[in-house]
Amino acid sequence: MRDGVFMLSGLFVIFYAISFFQLFSGLPLYYKQEYAMDEKGIGLLLALNGVIVFCLEMILVFNLEKKFAVRTLIITGCLLLATGYFIFNMYHGIIVLIISMVLLSLSEIFAMPFMMSYIIARADAANRGNYIGLYTIFWSIATILAPLISSHTIESFSFSTLWWILGSLSVGTSVGFGFAMRTPRAKTLHTVSSD
């Protein structure tokens, strides 16, 4: 793969995914250990993510892609993810858990569909499969790393440290995408729509 910009963007995809996948590793542990929530309560909170994405994703994506650059939307998604973790170290209570889940869900809506749009826009018909395959690998790497990072950080330090790390990583990822994705909006969206 000679597309250096794509590979650099792939690194930031991994960073984003590591942070996002705490939804399935670090967050359930946090709910259980810090809030003494049972499986039903944890399940309801995680289900909130699915409900929000199901209800809002298509509507928001349809409208956002007409008004904003893909780059801006991905950066916004990263910053929403950062806020969703930072908030744990600033406030406490069940309402904070709900607000955080809303922020994480909005991050998913803002970032993930447009990451894929960006990948497709960079590829042509001949190598699109290679790009999508590598993109899938990036997410697979994050799937492996996310629980390892969260478990090690929690055991060695604390949940608070984990949230600072993830929030900072997400902010750094937003900066990274801003640097790597300097493709004009019109070119990106035109490439996607013309295929």
PLY file of the C-alpha trace (Angstrom):
ply
format ascii 1.0
element vertex 195
property float x
property float y
property float z
element edge 194
property int vertex1
property int vertex2
end_header
0.00 0.00 0.00
1.67 3.18 -1.23
-1.02 5.53 -0.02
0.77 7.09 2.94
-2.14 9.37 3.80
-4.47 6.39 4.00
-2.07 4.47 6.24
-1.66 7.49 8.50
-5.43 7.86 8.67
-5.60 4.15 9.45
-3.46 4.72 12.53
-5.97 7.27 13.76
-8.83 4.89 12.96
-7.16 2.40 15.31
-6.83 5.06 18.02
-10.49 6.02 17.65
-11.62 2.40 17.70
-9.55 1.59 20.81
-11.33 4.39 22.63
-14.77 3.53 21.27
-14.51 -0.18 22.06
-14.29 0.66 25.76
-18.06 0.65 25.38
-17.77 -3.15 25.56
-14.82 -3.56 27.95
-13.93 -0.68 30.26
-17.40 0.83 30.62
-19.24 -2.30 31.83
-16.52 -2.81 34.46
-16.86 0.81 35.52
-20.62 0.51 35.87
-20.25 -2.66 37.93
-17.35 -1.70 40.19
-17.95 2.02 40.71
-21.76 2.11 40.63
-22.53 -1.45 41.78
-24.86 -1.92 38.82
-26.23 -5.35 38.08
-26.30 -6.96 34.64
-29.77 -5.64 33.91
-28.76 -2.05 34.60
-25.59 -2.40 32.55
-27.57 -3.97 29.73
-30.06 -1.09 29.71
-27.30 1.49 29.48
-25.60 -0.33 26.64
-28.95 -0.77 24.91
-29.35 3.01 24.97
-26.49 3.19 22.49
-28.31 0.90 20.10
-31.56 2.82 20.41
-29.91 6.18 19.75
-27.96 4.93 16.74
-31.00 3.13 15.32
-33.25 6.17 15.68
-30.88 8.94 14.65
-28.07 7.67 12.45
-29.78 7.64 9.05
-31.45 11.01 9.60
-28.32 12.72 10.90
-25.97 11.23 8.32
-28.30 12.20 5.47
-28.44 15.82 6.65
-24.90 16.24 7.93
-23.16 15.07 4.77
-24.90 17.85 2.85
-23.76 20.62 5.17
-20.32 19.70 6.52
-17.00 18.35 5.30
-16.29 14.71 6.07
-13.15 15.84 7.87
-15.16 18.14 10.15
-17.65 15.41 11.00
-14.96 12.89 11.92
-13.15 15.44 14.08
-16.44 16.25 15.80
-17.04 12.55 16.42
-13.62 12.22 18.05
-14.23 15.21 20.30
-17.64 13.86 21.33
-15.91 10.62 22.28
-13.34 12.52 24.35
-16.06 14.44 26.15
-17.94 11.22 26.86
-14.93 9.95 28.82
-13.69 13.18 30.40
-17.11 13.72 31.97
-16.58 10.70 34.26
-13.73 12.52 36.02
-15.70 15.73 36.44
-19.15 14.62 37.59
-20.74 11.58 39.17
-24.18 10.02 39.20
-26.45 7.90 37.04
-27.37 10.92 34.93
-23.68 11.28 34.04
-23.64 7.70 32.79
-26.62 8.44 30.57
-25.12 11.68 29.24
-21.86 9.90 28.50
-23.68 7.15 26.61
-25.49 9.76 24.53
-22.17 11.42 23.70
-20.55 8.11 22.77
-23.52 7.24 20.58
-23.39 10.60 18.81
-19.66 10.08 18.34
-20.40 6.80 16.60
-22.92 8.51 14.31
-20.61 11.41 13.47
-17.39 9.47 12.97
-17.92 5.93 11.75
-20.03 6.36 8.59
-17.81 9.17 7.38
-14.61 7.26 8.04
-15.90 4.67 5.60
-16.89 7.41 3.13
-13.37 8.76 3.29
-11.85 5.33 2.68
-14.06 4.71 -0.34
-13.28 8.17 -1.69
-9.55 7.52 -1.62
-9.84 4.25 -3.56
-10.65 3.57 -7.17
-12.54 0.65 -8.65
-9.38 -1.44 -9.00
-8.14 -1.22 -5.43
-11.26 -0.51 -3.40
-11.29 -4.03 -1.99
-7.75 -3.58 -0.69
-8.68 -0.34 1.04
-11.79 -1.78 2.66
-9.87 -4.89 3.70
-7.19 -2.82 5.42
-9.85 -0.67 7.03
-11.38 -3.81 8.50
-7.98 -4.89 9.78
-7.54 -1.54 11.53
-10.75 -2.15 13.47
-9.73 -5.74 14.21
-6.46 -4.55 15.72
-8.38 -2.17 17.95
-10.72 -4.96 19.01
-7.73 -6.86 20.37
-5.96 -3.90 21.96
-8.93 -2.17 23.60
-9.64 -4.68 26.41
-5.91 -5.18 27.04
-5.34 -1.47 27.48
-8.36 -0.95 29.71
-7.69 -3.95 31.95
-4.01 -3.07 32.39
-4.77 0.58 33.13
-7.50 -0.23 35.64
-5.38 -2.80 37.46
-2.22 -0.68 37.50
-3.80 2.72 38.07
-7.53 3.50 38.20
-10.66 4.12 36.20
-9.95 7.83 36.46
-6.60 7.34 34.74
-8.26 5.29 32.02
-10.75 8.06 31.27
-8.02 10.70 31.12
-6.01 8.50 28.76
-8.95 7.71 26.49
-10.15 11.30 26.42
-6.68 12.58 25.62
-6.22 9.88 22.96
-9.51 10.93 21.35
-8.50 14.59 21.32
-5.16 13.64 19.81
-6.98 11.52 17.24
-9.12 14.50 16.23
-5.96 16.53 15.65
-4.45 13.64 13.70
-7.45 13.31 11.42
-7.42 17.07 10.92
-3.83 16.83 9.73
-4.19 13.69 7.62
-7.53 14.46 5.99
-6.79 17.60 4.09
-8.92 16.48 1.16
-11.39 19.18 0.04
-15.01 18.43 0.84
-16.20 18.63 -2.75
-13.63 16.12 -3.99
-14.38 13.61 -1.25
-18.15 13.66 -1.57
-18.06 13.77 -5.36
-15.94 10.64 -5.45
-18.34 8.80 -3.19
-21.48 9.87 -5.03
-20.12 9.16 -8.48
-19.46 5.47 -7.84
0 1
1 2
2 3
3 4
4 5
5 6
6 7
7 8
8 9
9 10
10 11
11 12
12 13
13 14
14 15
15 16
16 17
17 18
18 19
19 20
20 21
21 22
22 23
23 24
24 25
25 26
26 27
27 28
28 29
29 30
30 31
31 32
32 33
33 34
34 35
35 36
36 37
37 38
38 39
39 40
40 41
41 42
42 43
43 44
44 45
45 46
46 47
47 48
48 49
49 50
50 51
51 52
52 53
53 54
54 55
55 56
56 57
57 58
58 59
59 60
60 61
61 62
62 63
63 64
64 65
65 66
66 67
67 68
68 69
69 70
70 71
71 72
72 73
73 74
74 75
75 76
76 77
77 78
78 79
79 80
80 81
81 82
82 83
83 84
84 85
85 86
86 87
87 88
88 89
89 90
90 91
91 92
92 93
93 94
94 95
95 96
96 97
97 98
98 99
99 100
100 101
101 102
102 103
103 104
104 105
105 106
106 107
107 108
108 109
109 110
110 111
111 112
112 113
113 114
114 115
115 116
116 117
117 118
118 119
119 120
120 121
121 122
122 123
123 124
124 125
125 126
126 127
127 128
128 129
129 130
130 131
131 132
132 133
133 134
134 135
135 136
136 137
137 138
138 139
139 140
140 141
141 142
142 143
143 144
144 145
145 146
146 147
147 148
148 149
149 150
150 151
151 152
152 153
153 154
154 155
155 156
156 157
157 158
158 159
159 160
160 161
161 162
162 163
163 164
164 165
165 166
166 167
167 168
168 169
169 170
170 171
171 172
172 173
173 174
174 175
175 176
176 177
177 178
178 179
179 180
180 181
181 182
182 183
183 184
184 185
185 186
186 187
187 188
188 189
189 190
190 191
191 192
192 193
193 194
